[in-house]
Amino acid sequence: MNAVEKQILSEYEKGYNVEALSYQIMGKLLDEKYVKERFKMFDVERLYIYGGTYMGVQLYRAGKTYADILGIVDRSGKIISNDNIPVITLDEFRKDYTGGKVVITPLYYFQEIKEDLERFIDTKDILDIAELLMGIA
């Protein structure tokens, strides 16, 4: 197997693993009692959700009763839902952030997003949605 074939296989494997984990997480988000317990375990009282995809919107819906969700942050300022969910652009978020946890929902780009957020947010306040819903505090 040459280097290009190895790279293609590696990207396919990463995509497959992310997709499988996404299904597990979406299943957890359907159980609001579980979400409440996880918020308590990770001391999530006030948060922003990073990512306007289905997972971000579902986290908003499942968690809005149990935490003060200040909005969904999306680089473009758009989300996949037309519900009455507050959405802010990344630039607005940089200017207005005053504290609270940030849960990153895009699994595939988590590391890149985290590095960008660490420029103005304490690392301890940045959570991966997989860590929040499936990890150990």
N, C-alpha and C positions, 0 to 999 in steps of 0.2 A: 504494500500500500504506500503510495507516494504522499508527500506533504499536503497537497491540495485535497486528496481524498480523506486524509486524516482530519483536516480542518472542517471539511463538509460534514463528516460523521460527527465530529465534536459539536458543531452547531446544531445538528439534528438532535443529538442526545440532550443538549441543554434545552432546546425548545420542547422536547418531549417531557422532560422532567418538570419544567415550568408549567406546562399544560396539566400534567397529572396533579401537581401541587395546587394549582388554581381550582380544580374541581373539589379537592378536599377542603380548601378554605371556603369556597362558596357554600358547601354543605354546612360547615360550622356557622356561617353567617345566618343561616336559616333558623338557628336556635338562639333566640334572644336572651334566654336565661343563661346560656353558656357565654354569650358575649358579655353580659353583665358581670359574670364571675371573672372573666379574663380582664375586663377593665379594672375591676377591683384588685386583682392579682398584680397588675402592672401599674397601679396607682394612676389610672387615666381618669382625670376629672374634667380636664379642659384640653381640647385637641383640634388639630387641623388634619384633614385627610389629604394626602398628596396623590393625585391621580383621578381623573374624571371618567374612568372606565366603569364597567358594570360592577367590578369589585369595590371600587371607591363609593359608588352610589349605594350599593347594598350595605356596606359598613356604616354609612351615614344613616340609612333606614333602621338598621339593627341597633345602633348605638345611641341614637339621639335622645332616647328616654333616660339613659344612664350616664351621660356625660354632656358637657357643654361643647357641642361641636361648632366651632367657629366658622367653618366653611370647608369647601373643597378647593384645594389649590391645583390649578392646572396651567401648565405653561401657556397654552393657547387661550385660557379663560373660558373653555367650553367643556360641557360634560355630555354624556350620552343620554341623559334624561331631561325632560322638560318640566320636571317637578319643581316646586318652589324651594330649591336648594341653593344656598348662597355659594357662588363660585367667584374665586379671585385669581388673577393672573400671578405668575411667579414674581414679576416685578412689584406688583402691589403687596404681595406677601412679604417680600424683602423689606419694604418700607414700613409695613404695619405690624410685623410680628413683635409681640410683647411678652411672649412666654407660652408655655404649654407644650404638650407632646405633639409630635408630628408622626402620623402613621403613613408610611410609603406603601401604596398598593401595587404599583407595577413591579412584579417579581423579576422580570427579565432585566430591567435597568436599575435595580435597587442600588447597586454599588455606585454607579455614576450619579444618581440622584442624591444619595447620602453624602457623597463627597462635596457636591454643590451646596447642600444645606448646611454642612459643617462649617462653612465659611461664616455663618451668622447664627447658628443654633448649636447649643451644647449637645455633644454626642449622646449623652444619657437621655435626651429628650426626643431622639429619633428612633422610631421603631419600624421594623419590617412587619407587614401584616402577617406573614407566616410565623414570625417570632411571637407576635401578640396572641395569635389564635392557636398556635400549636407548640410554641416553645415553653421553656420553664423559666419562671422569673427568678 
